[in-house]
Amino acid sequence: MSNEVVIFKNGELELEVTVSENRENVWLSQDQMATLFDVDRSRVTRHIKNIYDDNELDENSTCAENALVQTEGKRKVKRTIKIYNLDMILAVGYRVKSPNGIIFRKWATSILKDYMIRGYAINQKRLDALHKTVEIQTRILASTLELDEKEVLNVIETYANALSLLDDYDHGLLSKPEGTDFIYRLSYQECRELIDKMKFDSDVFGIEKEEGKLNGILAAVYQNVFGQELYPSIEEKAANLLYFLIKDHPFADGCKRIGATIFLEFLNKNNHLIIEGTPIISNSALVAITLMIAESRPEEKETMISLVMNFLSK
């Protein structure tokens, strides 16, 4: 469990309390609960067992394992111990009739509320900064590519909230469409020929940082797992192809431009670039999603993939 430690103080009592990575709960070991409630550890162990036996609390959701480095003699040894969340801490406190249970609950609630407020402020600040960055880059690209700046910004504004989806719950707001079966496998040679035909302003445009980087990306997009395509549809393959070409930085220069070009060629070869005489994705939308992928964080990958797939499923 990745965590942070905060100090609980009550008079002479001090405890190092684990706060979970998502900042939604606090955790104590059995030894810490014994210290908090001023009882023998065996009583804590017995109460926890009874609580689980009576199905009062679910063990999977209230108990976790935490790595702890302990000094044993002259050695530092890493041990794994069980820790329990606030629900269990309060349940044990009720059984041992300790007044510290109420004090700890109020303290823990205050700490978690503070984390929530701070986390919201940090995420909002980051999102505001991201909007400004994208807005500036959009003006530059729109001017260079002779696109309608308002159209690009409208696309970004429509989907910009996707960048605030930082956990599994929020990711669920943007689902992946089923997609269309792919029919054409784009080769490394075709990609290299495309890159070599493009105009470039530097001596390192399109040069792979490491030999095999582009081939590795293509292999990842077309990989099989237990005889099944990992990315079975045109939409999912295209989205991952664009993402990898931008975020893996395979080239010394031109990753976004090359990524967008190969992305379009993949769609074209799979008869998915023009649908009933209309481009599946406009130039403005392509600029927008390219910028958003470039500015996104690694943990937002699934959101970006779903975003691109939704563009391609219209």
SERO-4910 file (N, C-alpha, C, O; in steps of 0.05 Angstrom, whole numbers):
BEGIN
 pado doro    nc1    nc2    nc3   cac1   cac2   cac3    cc1    cc2    cc3    oc1    oc2    oc3
  Met    A     17    -24      0      0      0      0     18     25      0     34     28     18
  Ser    A     15     43    -20     28     69    -20     13     87      0    -12     88     -1
  Asn    A     28    101     17     14    116     37     30    140     47     53    144     39
  Glu    A     17    155     63     29    178     77     24    174    107      4    163    115
  Val    A     42    184    123     39    182    152     35    209    164     50    228    159
  Val    A     15    211    181     10    236    197      9    229    226      5    205    234
  Ile    A     14    248    243     16    243    272    -10    251    286    -20    273    284
  Phe    A    -21    231    301    -43    236    319    -33    242    347    -17    226    358
  Lys    A    -41    264    359    -32    271    386    -56    275    404    -76    288    396
  Asn    A    -55    264    428    -75    269    448    -62    268    475    -57    246    486
  Gly    A    -55    291    486    -40    292    511    -12    281    506      2    291    488
  Glu    A     -4    261    521     23    249    518     23    227    496     44    218    488
  Leu    A     -1    220    487     -3    199    467      4    209    439     -7    229    430
  Glu    A     22    196    425     28    202    397     28    176    381     40    156    389
  Leu    A     14    177    358     13    154    340     19    162    311     10    183    302
  Glu    A     35    146    297     39    150    269     16    136    254     15    112    253
  Val    A     -1    152    242    -25    141    229    -21    141    199    -13    161    187
  Thr    A    -27    118    187    -25    115    158    -49    126    144    -72    119    151
  Val    A    -45    144    124    -67    154    108    -64    141     80    -43    142     68
  Ser    A    -86    129     70    -84    114     45    -78    133     22    -82    157     23
  Glu    A    -68    120      0    -59    135    -24    -81    153    -35    -76    176    -44
  Asn    A   -106    143    -35   -128    159    -46   -139    180    -26   -158    194    -32
  Arg    A   -127    181     -2   -134    201     18   -162    198     29   -174    217     38
  Glu    A   -173    173     27   -201    169     35   -203    154     61   -226    151     71
  Asn    A   -181    145     73   -183    130     98   -157    132    114   -136    138    103
  Val    A   -160    126    140   -136    124    157   -135     95    167   -155     81    169
  Trp    A   -110     86    174   -106     58    181    -88     56    205    -69     72    208
  Leu    A    -93     36    222    -76     30    245    -71      0    246    -88    -16    237
  Ser    A    -48     -8    257    -43    -36    262    -56    -44    289    -66    -27    304
  Gln    A    -56    -70    295    -67    -79    321    -51    -68    344    -63    -60    364
  Asp    A    -25    -66    341     -8    -55    363    -16    -25    367    -17    -16    390
  Gln    A    -20    -11    346    -27     18    348    -55     21    361    -59     39    377
  Met    A    -73      4    354   -100      5    366    -98     -1    396   -112     12    413
  Ala    A    -81    -20    403    -77    -26    432    -66     -1    447    -74      4    469
  Thr    A    -47     13    434    -36     37    446    -57     59    448    -60     72    468
  Leu    A    -72     63    426    -93     84    425   -114     79    447   -122     98    461
  Phe    A   -123     55    450   -145     49    469   -134     40    497   -150     35    515
  Asp    A   -108     39    500    -95     32    525   -105      5    536   -113      2    559
  Val    A   -104    -15    518   -111    -42    525    -90    -61    515    -73    -54    499
  Asp    A    -92    -86    524    -73   -106    514    -79   -114    485   -103   -114    477
  Arg    A    -59   -120    470    -63   -126    442    -81   -150    438    -97   -151    419
  Ser    A    -80   -169    456    -97   -193    454   -127   -186    453   -142   -199    440
  Arg    A   -134   -165    468   -162   -157    468   -170   -146    440   -191   -151    430
  Val    A   -152   -130    428   -157   -119    401   -160   -142    381   -178   -142    365
  Thr    A   -141   -161    383   -142   -184    364   -168   -199    367   -181   -207    347
  Arg    A   -177   -204    392   -202   -219    397   -226   -203    386   -244   -215    374
  His    A   -227   -177    391   -250   -162    381   -251   -161    350   -272   -163    339
  Ile    A   -228   -159    338   -227   -159    308   -238   -185    298   -253   -186    279
  Lys    A   -229   -208    310   -238   -234    301   -269   -236    305   -282   -246    287
  Asn    A   -279   -227    327   -308   -229    332   -324   -211    312   -345   -219    303
  Ile    A   -313   -188    306   -326   -170    287   -328   -183    259   -349   -181    246
  Tyr    A   -307   -197    251   -308   -210    225   -325   -235    226   -340   -241    207
  Asp    A   -324   -250    248   -340   -274    251   -370   -267    251   -386   -283    240
  Asp    A   -377   -245    262   -405   -236    263   -414   -222    237   -437   -212    235
  Asn    A   -395   -220    218   -401   -206    192   -410   -177    196   -424   -165    180
  Glu    A   -400   -165    218   -406   -137    223   -392   -119    203   -402    -99    194
  Leu    A   -367   -127    196   -351   -112    176   -339   -132    157   -335   -156    164
  Asp    A   -334   -123    133   -322   -140    112   -291   -139    114   -280   -117    113
  Glu    A   -278   -162    116   -249   -162    119   -235   -150     95   -215   -136     98
  Asn    A   -244   -156     71   -230   -147     47   -230   -116     45   -210   -105     35
  Ser    A   -250   -103     55   -252    -74     52   -241    -59     77   -236    -35     75
  Thr    A   -237    -73     99   -228    -59    123   -199    -67    132   -188    -55    151
  Cys    A   -187    -87    119   -161    -96    126   -143    -96    101   -151   -103     80
  Ala    A   -118    -87    105    -98    -86     84    -71    -93     95    -67    -96    119
  Glu    A    -52    -97     77    -25   -103     85     -7    -79     80    -10    -65     60
  Asn    A     12    -74     98     30    -51     96     58    -60    101     64    -75    121
  Ala    A     77    -52     84    105    -58     88    117    -40    109    113    -16    108
  Leu    A    132    -51    128    143    -36    150    172    -44    154    178    -68    156
  Val    A    191    -25    155    219    -31    160    224    -29    190    220     -8    202
  Gln    A    234    -51    202    239    -52    231    268    -58    236    281    -71    220
  Thr    A    278    -47    258    306    -53    266    306    -77    285    294    -75    307
  Glu    A    319    -98    277    320   -122    294    350   -128    299    364   -138    282
  Gly    A    359   -121    323    387   -123    329    402   -101    313    397    -77    317
  Lys    A    421   -110    297    436    -91    280    425    -90    251    436    -76    234
  Arg    A    404   -106    246    394   -107    219    368    -92    216    352    -89    235
  Lys    A    364    -82    192    338    -70    185    323    -91    168    332    -99    147
  Val    A    299    -98    178    284   -120    165    257   -109    156    244    -94    171
  Lys    A    249   -116    131    224   -107    121    202   -128    127    204   -151    118
  Arg    A    182   -120    142    160   -138    150    134   -128    138    130   -104    134
  Thr    A    116   -147    133     89   -139    124     70   -144    147     68   -166    158
  Ile    A     55   -123    154     36   -125    176      8   -118    166      5   -104    146
  Lys    A    -12   -127    181    -39   -121    174    -47    -94    188    -40    -89    211
  Ile    A    -60    -78    172    -71    -53    183   -101    -51    178   -111    -64    159
  Tyr    A   -115    -35    194   -144    -35    193   -154     -6    190   -142     13    202
  Asn    A   -176     -3    175   -186     24    170   -203     36    192   -207     23    213
  Leu    A   -213     60    187   -227     75    208   -252     60    218   -258     61    242
  Asp    A   -266     46    201   -290     31    209   -283     11    231   -296      8    251
  Met    A   -261     -4    226   -252    -24    246   -241    -11    271   -247    -21    293
  Ile    A   -226     10    268   -215     24    291   -238     33    310   -236     29    334
  Leu    A   -259     45    298   -282     54    315   -297     31    327   -307     33    349
  Ala    A   -300      9    311   -314    -14    321   -300    -26    346   -313    -34    365
  Val    A   -274    -28    344   -258    -38    367   -260    -19    390   -263    -27    413
  Gly    A   -258      7    385   -259     28    406   -286     26    421   -286     30    445
  Tyr    A   -307     20    406   -334     18    419   -334     -6    438   -346     -4    460
  Arg    A   -322    -28    430   -322    -52    447   -305    -49    472   -311    -60    493
  Val    A   -283    -35    470   -266    -32    493   -274     -8    510   -262     -2    531
  Lys    A   -295      6    500   -306     29    515   -285     51    521   -282     60    543
  Ser    A   -269     58    500   -248     77    504   -257    105    495   -267    108    472
  Pro    A   -254    126    511   -261    153    503   -243    163    480   -250    181    466
  Asn    A   -219    150    477   -202    158    456   -213    152    428   -205    165    408
  Gly    A   -233    134    427   -245    127    401   -259    151    390   -257    156    366
  Ile    A   -274    166    406   -289    190    397   -269    212    389   -273    225    368
  Ile    A   -248    216    405   -228    236    398   -214    230    372   -210    247    355
  Phe    A   -207    204    368   -194    195    344   -212    199    320   -203    207    298
  Arg    A   -237    192    323   -256    195    300   -258    224    291   -257    229    267
  Lys    A   -260    242    310   -262    271    303   -236    280    289   -237    295    269
  Trp    A   -214    271    299   -188    279    287   -185    268    259   -178    282    241
  Ala    A   -192    242    256   -189    229    230   -208    242    209   -200    246    186
  Thr    A   -232    248    217   -252    261    199   -241    288    190   -243    295    167
  Ser    A   -229    303    209   -218    329    202   -195    326    183   -192    342    164
  Ile    A   -177    307    188   -154    302    170   -162    295    142   -152    307    123
  Leu    A   -181    277    139   -191    268    113   -205    290     98   -202    293     74
  Lys    A   -220    307    112   -234    329    100   -213    349     89   -216    360     67
  Asp    A   -192    354    105   -171    372     97   -157    362     71   -151    377     53
  Tyr    A   -152    336     70   -139    324     47   -157    327     22   -148    334      1
  Met    A   -183    323     26   -202    325      4   -203    353     -7   -202    357    -32
  Ile    A   -204    374     11   -204    402      2   -178    409    -13   -179    422    -34
  Arg    A   -155    400     -1   -130    406    -13   -127    392    -40   -117    404    -59
  Gly    A   -136    367    -42   -135    352    -67   -151    365    -88   -142    367   -111
  Tyr    A   -175    374    -81   -192    388   -101   -179    413   -111   -179    419   -135
  Ala    A   -167    428    -92   -154    453   -100   -130    449   -119   -127    463   -138
  Ile    A   -115    428   -113    -91    421   -129   -100    413   -157    -89    422   -177
  Asn    A   -121    395   -158   -130    386   -184   -142    408   -201   -138    410   -225
  Gln    A   -157    426   -187   -169    449   -202   -148    468   -212   -150    478   -234
  Lys    A   -127    472   -196   -105    489   -204    -91    478   -228    -84    492   -247
  Arg    A    -86    451   -227    -73    438   -250    -90    440   -275    -80    444   -297
  Leu    A   -116    436   -272   -134    437   -295   -135    464   -307   -135    467   -332
  Asp    A   -136    485   -290   -135    513   -301   -110    518   -316   -110    531   -337
  Ala    A    -87    509   -305    -61    513   -319    -61    498   -345    -50    508   -365
  Leu    A    -73    474   -345    -73    458   -370    -90    472   -391    -82    472   -415
  His    A   -113    483   -383   -130    497   -402   -114    520   -416   -116    523   -440
  Lys    A    -99    535   -399    -84    557   -410    -63    548   -429    -59    560   -451
  Thr    A    -49    526   -422    -28    515   -439    -39    506   -466    -28    513   -487
  Val    A    -61    492   -465    -74    482   -489    -84    505   -506    -82    504   -531
  Glu    A    -95    525   -493   -105    549   -508    -83    562   -524    -86    569   -547
  Ile    A    -60    566   -511    -37    579   -525    -27    562   -548    -23    572   -570
  Gln    A    -23    535   -543    -14    518   -564    -34    516   -587    -26    514   -610
  Thr    A    -59    517   -580    -80    516   -601    -78    540   -619    -80    537   -644
  Arg    A    -74    564   -608    -72    588   -625    -48    585   -644    -51    593   -668
  Ile    A    -26    574   -634     -2    572   -651     -8    552   -674     -2    557   -697
  Leu    A    -19    528   -666    -24    507   -686    -46    515   -706    -44    510   -730
  Ala    A    -66    527   -695    -89    536   -713    -79    555   -734    -87    554   -757
  Ser    A    -61    573   -726    -50    593   -744    -32    579   -765    -34    585   -789
  Thr    A    -15    561   -755      3    547   -773    -11    530   -794     -4    529   -817
  Leu    A    -32    516   -784    -46    497   -802    -70    510   -816    -85    496   -830
  Glu    A    -74    536   -811    -97    551   -823   -123    538   -816   -141    535   -832
  Leu    A   -126    532   -790   -151    520   -780   -167    542   -765   -156    563   -758
  Asp    A   -192    537   -761   -209    555   -746   -203    552   -717   -209    531   -705
  Glu    A   -191    573   -705   -183    571   -677   -207    565   -658   -204    550   -640
  Lys    A   -230    578   -664   -253    573   -647   -262    544   -648   -271    533   -628
  Glu    A   -260    533   -672   -269    505   -675   -251    486   -658   -261    468   -645
  Val    A   -225    491   -659   -206    475   -643   -212    478   -613   -213    459   -599
  Leu    A   -216    503   -604   -221    508   -576   -248    496   -567   -250    487   -545
  Asn    A   -268    497   -585   -293    485   -579   -291    455   -574   -303    444   -555
  Val    A   -274    442   -591   -270    413   -587   -256    408   -560   -264    390   -546
  Ile    A   -236    424   -554   -221    421   -529   -240    426   -505   -239    410   -486
  Glu    A   -256    447   -507   -274    453   -484   -294    431   -480   -300    424   -457
  Thr    A   -303    419   -502   -323    397   -499   -312    374   -484   -326    361   -468
  Tyr    A   -286    367   -489   -274    343   -477   -254    349   -455   -242    330   -444
  Ala    A   -248    374   -449   -227    381   -430   -231    369   -403   -212    362   -389
  Asn    A   -257    365   -395   -262    354   -368   -251    326   -366   -248    315   -344
  Ala    A   -247    312   -389   -235    285   -387   -209    286   -373   -201    266   -361
  Leu    A   -194    308   -375   -168    310   -362   -169    312   -332   -149    309   -318
  Ser    A   -193    316   -321   -195    317   -292   -204    290   -280   -208    287   -256
  Leu    A   -206    270   -298   -214    243   -288   -189    229   -278   -174    217   -293
  Leu    A   -185    229   -252   -160    219   -240   -163    193   -226   -144    183   -214
  Asp    A   -187    181   -226   -190    155   -212   -210    138   -227   -222    147   -247
  Asp    A   -213    113   -219   -229     94   -233   -258    103   -236   -271     97   -256
  Tyr    A   -269    115   -215   -297    124   -216   -301    144   -239   -320    141   -255
  Asp    A   -283    164   -240   -286    184   -262   -281    172   -289   -293    180   -309
  His    A   -263    152   -291   -257    140   -317   -283    127   -328   -286    126   -352
  Gly    A   -300    118   -310   -325    105   -319   -344    124   -333   -363    115   -346
  Leu    A   -339    150   -331   -357    169   -344   -353    170   -374   -371    180   -388
  Leu    A   -331    160   -384   -325    160   -412   -320    132   -421   -297    122   -418
  Ser    A   -340    118   -432   -337     90   -438   -326     85   -466   -327    103   -483
  Lys    A   -314     62   -470   -303     55   -496   -325     43   -513   -339     25   -504
  Pro    A   -328     52   -538   -348     40   -556   -337     13   -565   -314      7   -563
  Glu    A   -355     -3   -576   -347    -30   -585   -328    -29   -608   -308    -44   -608
  Gly    A   -332    -12   -628   -313     -9   -650   -318    -28   -673   -337    -43   -673
  Thr    A   -300    -25   -693   -302    -40   -719   -278    -57   -722   -255    -49   -715
  Asp    A   -281    -81   -733   -258    -99   -738   -239    -87   -758   -246    -75   -778
  Phe    A   -212    -89   -752   -192    -78   -770   -187    -98   -792   -190   -122   -789
  Ile    A   -178    -87   -815   -174   -104   -839   -146   -101   -850   -137   -117   -867
  Tyr    A   -130    -81   -841   -104    -76   -853    -83    -72   -831    -88    -57   -812
  Arg    A    -60    -85   -835    -38    -82   -815    -17    -63   -827     -5    -70   -847
  Leu    A    -14    -40   -815      5    -21   -824     34    -30   -817     39    -38   -795
  Ser    A     52    -29   -837     79    -40   -833     98    -18   -825     93      6   -828
  Tyr    A    121    -27   -814    143     -8   -807    152      7   -832    157     31   -831
  Gln    A    155     -8   -854    166      5   -879    147     27   -889    156     48   -897
  Glu    A    121     22   -887    101     42   -896    104     67   -878    102     90   -888
  Cys    A    107     63   -852    110     86   -834    135    102   -840    134    126   -840
  Arg    A    157     88   -845    182    102   -851    180    118   -877    190    140   -878
  Glu    A    167    106   -897    163    121   -922    147    146   -918    152    167   -930
  Leu    A    126    144   -901    110    168   -895    126    189   -882    125    213   -889
  Ile    A    142    181   -862    159    201   -847    179    214   -866    183    238   -864
  Asp    A    191    198   -883    212    208   -901    201    228   -921    216    245   -931
  Lys    A    175    226   -927    163    245   -946    154    271   -934    149    290   -948
  Met    A    153    272   -907    144    296   -894    165    318   -894    189    313   -893
  Lys    A    155    343   -894    173    366   -892    183    368   -863    168    362   -844
  Phe    A    208    376   -860    218    379   -833    237    402   -832    250    410   -851
  Asp    A    239    413   -808    256    437   -803    281    432   -788    297    450   -783
  Ser    A    286    407   -780    310    401   -765    323    376   -776    311    360   -789
  Asp    A    348    373   -769    364    350   -779    356    324   -765    363    302   -774
  Val    A    341    326   -742    335    302   -727    305    295   -729    296    276   -715
  Phe    A    290    309   -747    262    303   -750    258    274   -759    270    265   -779
  Gly    A    242    258   -744    235    231   -752    257    211   -747    254    187   -754
  Ile    A    279    219   -735    300    200   -728    293    186   -701    287    199   -681
  Glu    A    293    160   -702    286    145   -677    307    148   -656    331    146   -661
  Lys    A    298    153   -631    317    157   -609    333    131   -604    356    132   -597
  Glu    A    319    109   -607    332     83   -604    323     65   -627    300     66   -635
  Glu    A    341     48   -636    334     30   -658    311     11   -648    313     -1   -627
  Gly    A    291      9   -665    269     -9   -658    246      3   -643    226    -10   -637
  Lys    A    247     30   -637    226     43   -622    199     42   -637    179     35   -626
  Leu    A    200     50   -662    175     50   -678    165     22   -682    140     17   -680
  Asn    A    183      3   -688    174    -25   -691    161    -35   -665    142    -50   -666
  Gly    A    172    -27   -643    161    -35   -617    133    -25   -613    116    -39   -602
  Ile    A    128      0   -621    101     11   -619     81     -4   -636     59    -10   -628
  Leu    A     89    -10   -661     72    -25   -679     66    -53   -668     43    -62   -669
  Ala    A     87    -65   -657     83    -92   -645     64    -91   -622     47   -109   -618
  Ala    A     65    -70   -606     47    -67   -583     18    -63   -592      0    -74   -579
  Val    A     14    -48   -613    -13    -43   -623    -25    -69   -634    -50    -73   -632
  Tyr    A     -9    -86   -647    -19   -110   -660    -15   -136   -643    -19   -158   -653
  Gln    A     -8   -133   -618     -1   -156   -602    -26   -174   -596    -49   -164   -595
  Asn    A    -20   -200   -593    -41   -220   -586    -36   -229   -557    -13   -232   -549
  Val    A    -57   -234   -543    -56   -246   -516    -73   -271   -516    -98   -269   -519
  Phe    A    -61   -294   -512    -75   -319   -512    -92   -323   -537   -115   -332   -536
  Gly    A    -80   -315   -560    -93   -319   -585   -114   -298   -592   -127   -300   -613
  Gln    A   -117   -278   -575   -137   -257   -580   -123   -230   -583   -103   -224   -570
  Glu    A   -133   -213   -602   -122   -186   -605   -126   -170   -580   -148   -169   -570
  Leu    A   -104   -158   -570   -107   -142   -545   -124   -117   -551   -140   -109   -534
  Tyr    A   -121   -106   -575   -137    -83   -583   -152    -92   -609   -142    -88   -631
  Pro    A   -176   -103   -606   -189   -116   -628   -200    -98   -650   -203   -107   -673
  Ser    A   -207    -74   -644   -221    -57   -664   -203    -36   -677   -181    -30   -667
  Ile    A   -212    -26   -700   -198     -4   -713   -195     19   -694   -173     31   -692
  Glu    A   -217     26   -680   -217     50   -663   -196     47   -640   -182     66   -634
  Glu    A   -196     23   -628   -178     20   -605   -148     18   -614   -131     28   -600
  Lys    A   -144      5   -637   -117      4   -647   -107     32   -655    -84     40   -649
  Ala    A   -124     47   -669   -117     74   -677   -111     92   -653    -92    107   -653
  Ala    A   -128     90   -633   -125    107   -609    -99    101   -594    -84    119   -586
  Asn    A    -92     75   -591    -67     67   -578    -43     74   -595    -22     82   -584
  Leu    A    -46     71   -621    -24     79   -639    -17    108   -636      6    116   -633
  Leu    A    -37    126   -637    -33    154   -634    -21    160   -606     -2    176   -604
  Tyr    A    -32    148   -586    -22    153   -558      7    145   -556     23    161   -545
  Phe    A     14    121   -565     42    112   -562     62    129   -578     84    135   -568
  Leu    A     53    138   -602     71    154   -618     76    181   -606     97    193   -611
  Ile    A     57    191   -591     61    217   -578     75    214   -551     94    228   -545
  Lys    A     65    196   -534     74    195   -506    100    179   -503    115    184   -483
  Asp    A    106    160   -520    131    145   -517    155    160   -529    178    151   -525
  His    A    150    182   -542    172    199   -554    192    182   -569    216    182   -563
  Pro    A    183    167   -590    201    150   -604    221    165   -622    242    154   -630
  Phe    A    215    190   -629    232    205   -647    245    229   -633    235    240   -614
  Ala    A    268    236   -643    283    259   -632    268    285   -636    270    304   -620
  Asp    A    252    287   -657    236    311   -663    212    303   -680    214    285   -697
  Gly    A    189    316   -675    165    313   -692    146    291   -683    130    281   -700
  Cys    A    146    283   -658    129    261   -649     99    266   -653     85    249   -663
  Lys    A     90    291   -647     61    297   -650     53    297   -679     33    285   -687
  Arg    A     69    310   -696     63    311   -725     64    284   -738     46    277   -753
  Ile    A     85    269   -732     87    242   -743     65    224   -733     53    208   -748
  Gly    A     59    226   -707     38    209   -695     12    214   -708     -3    195   -714
  Ala    A      5    239   -713    -21    246   -725    -22    236   -754    -43    226   -763
  Thr    A      1    237   -769      2    229   -796     -1    198   -799    -17    189   -815
  Ile    A     13    183   -782     11    154   -783    -17    145   -774    -28    126   -784
  Phe    A    -28    159   -754    -55    154   -745    -75    156   -768    -92    139   -771
  Leu    A    -73    178   -783    -91    182   -806    -87    160   -828   -106    151   -840
  Glu    A    -62    153   -832    -56    132   -852    -67    105   -844    -77     90   -860
  Phe    A    -66     99   -818    -77     74   -808   -107     74   -813   -118     54   -823
  Leu    A   -121     96   -807   -150     98   -812   -156     95   -841   -175     81   -849
  Asn    A   -140    108   -858   -144    107   -887   -141     79   -898   -158     70   -913
  Lys    A   -120     64   -890   -116     37   -899   -137     18   -890   -142     -3   -902
  Asn    A   -151     25   -868   -172      8   -858   -200     18   -866   -220     10   -854
  Asn    A   -200     36   -886   -225     46   -897   -243     60   -875   -267     57   -876
  His    A   -229     74   -857   -244     86   -835   -238    116   -833   -246    129   -813
  Leu    A   -224    127   -853   -218    156   -851   -241    172   -863   -248    193   -852
  Ile    A   -253    163   -884   -276    176   -896   -301    157   -894   -300    135   -905
  Ile    A   -321    166   -881   -346    150   -878   -369    165   -892   -376    187   -884
  Glu    A   -380    152   -912   -402    164   -928   -395    192   -937   -411    211   -936
  Gly    A   -370    195   -947   -362    221   -958   -353    242   -938   -345    264   -946
  Thr    A   -354    235   -913   -346    255   -892   -323    244   -875   -323    221   -867
  Pro    A   -302    261   -871   -280    252   -854   -289    244   -826   -306    258   -814
  Ile    A   -279    222   -816   -287    213   -790   -278    232   -768   -290    233   -746
  Ile    A   -257    247   -774   -246    266   -754   -236    290   -769   -221    288   -788
  Ser    A   -244    314   -759   -236    339   -773   -207    346   -765   -196    336   -746
  Asn    A   -195    364   -781   -168    373   -775   -167    386   -747   -148    381   -732
  Ser    A   -188    401   -740   -189    414   -714   -190    394   -691   -177    397   -671
  Ala    A   -207    373   -695   -209    353   -674   -183    337   -671   -175    330   -649
  Leu    A   -169    333   -694   -143    319   -692   -122    335   -677   -107    324   -661
  Val    A   -122    361   -683   -104    379   -668   -111    378   -638    -93    376   -621
  Ala    A   -136    379   -632   -145    380   -604   -137    355   -589   -126    357   -567
  Ile    A   -143    331   -600   -136    307   -585   -106    302   -584    -96    290   -565
  Thr    A    -92    311   -605    -62    308   -604    -51    325   -581    -34    316   -566
  Leu    A    -61    349   -578    -52    367   -556    -60    355   -529    -44    355   -510
  Met    A    -84    345   -527    -93    334   -501    -77    310   -493    -71    307   -469
  Ile    A    -71    292   -512    -54    269   -505    -27    278   -496    -16    268   -477
  Ala    A    -15    298   -511     11    307   -504     12    319   -476     32    316   -462
  Glu    A     -9    332   -467    -10    345   -441    -20    327   -419    -18    334   -395
  Ser    A    -30    304   -425    -41    286   -405    -20    272   -389      4    271   -397
  Arg    A    -28    262   -366    -10    246   -349    -12    217   -355    -32    208   -366
  Pro    A      9    201   -349      8    172   -354    -16    158   -343    -27    140   -356
  Glu    A    -25    166   -319    -47    153   -306    -74    159   -320    -95    147   -313
  Glu    A    -74    178   -338    -98    186   -353   -100    173   -380   -116    180   -397
  Lys    A    -83    152   -384    -82    140   -411   -109    129   -419   -118    134   -442
  Glu    A   -122    114   -402   -148    102   -410   -169    123   -417   -185    118   -434
  Thr    A   -168    145   -403   -186    167   -410   -180    177   -438   -199    182   -454
  Met    A   -155    181   -445   -147    191   -471   -155    171   -493   -164    178   -514
  Ile    A   -150    145   -488   -158    124   -507   -188    125   -512   -197    124   -535
  Ser    A   -203    126   -491   -233    127   -494   -241    152   -509   -260    151   -525
  Leu    A   -228    174   -504   -234    199   -517   -231    196   -547   -249    204   -563
  Val    A   -208    186   -556   -202    183   -585   -222    163   -597   -232    168   -619
  Met    A   -227    141   -583   -246    121   -594   -274    133   -598   -287    126   -617
  Asn    A   -282    151   -580   -308    163   -582   -309    182   -606   -329    184   -620
  Phe    A   -287    196   -612   -285    212   -636   -289    195   -661   -302    203   -680
  Leu    A   -276    172   -661   -276    155   -685   -301    138   -688   -305    124   -708
  Ser    A   -319    139   -668   -343    123   -669   -368    138   -677   -390    128   -676
  Lys    A   -364    163   -684   -387    180   -691   -399    172   -718   -419    184   -727
***
